[in-house]
Amino acid sequence: MNTEPHGYRVLMKLLFGGEPPAWRDRAACADADPSLFHTAGRTAAAKAVCATCPVLAECRENQLSWEANGPARYRDNAFGVVGGLSGAERRRIHYPARNAKDVA
């Protein structure tokens, strides 16, 4: 019996070419409620989970690479906490401020 959520395989194929990365099973969030990472007002709680993660570097690298190498909409519409970074933090990595007055 398949216990994966509906659409999981489709998502994995789109994001990772078919299978989730090998490190995913070791992630601190592997058994966490996914809504924690994509719900406004829960950023601090999601980041707390990421802070304990043994594969934080791999997760962050994977997400930033996926956003950087995909269509601009992946970077422009980054949301949720992934790799210990919020969507706004990831957008700042992809689009660094050109000078100090650009930084809010």
N, C-alpha and C positions, 0 to 999 in steps of 0.2 A: 504494500500500500504506500502510495506517495504522500508524505506528510508535509511537503514543501508548500508554501503559500502559492496561491494562484498567480501565474505570471512570473514566478521566480526564475525558471529556466530561461524564459525569454529575456528577462532583465540581465541575467548572467551572460547570455550570449551577446547581447548588445554591449555590455560594459567590459567584459573580460574575454570575449571570444569563445564562450561556451561554458567555462567553469570558473567559479570564484577562485581567487588566488589561494595558494596553499596555506598562506599565513592566516587566512580568515578564521579558521577554526580555533586558533589560539588567541584571537582578539578578545579583549575584555568585554566588548559589546556583543559577542557571539550569541549570548543567551538573553540579552537585554531587549526590552520593548523598543522596536525601531522608532516609534513615535517620540520617544525621549529625545532623539537627535534631530527631529524635524518639527518641533512644536515651539512656537514663540514663547518666551518666558522661561524656557527650561535649558537655556544655553549653559548656565553654570553647572547644573546637574550633569548634563551630557559631557562637558569638559572634565568633570571630576572622574567620570568613568574612563575617559581617554587618558587621563593622567596616570592611571594604574596599568595601562596596557603594555604588554611585553612586545607588541608589534606596532607600536605607534609610528615609528619611522617609516616602516614599510607601507602602512596605511596612508600616511600623509603623502609620501612620494607617489604612490599609486593614484591617489585622488588628484593631486596637482598635475601630474602627467596627463591624466585623462582629460582634465579640464583644458590644459594648455594645448593638447594635440587634437582636440575635437573642435567642432564648430564654435564660433565665438559665443553662441548662446549658452554653452556650458559654463563659460567663464562669467559672462554678463549676468546670468541668473543663478549663480551659486547660492545655495541656501543650506541651512542645517549645519550641524557640527559633524565634521569628518576629519579624522586625523588630528583631533584636538583643536581644530581651527573652525571658526564660524564662517559663514558664507562671506561676510564683509571682510574678514581677515584674509580669506583666500583671494578675493577680488583685489585687495591691496597688493598681494604678491604678484598677481598677473598684471596689474596696472599700477605700478609704483608712482607715487607723487613725483612730479617733475621738479618741484621746488617746495621749500618749507611752507609757503602760504597755501599750497594745495592741501595740506594735511589739516584735518579738522580735529 
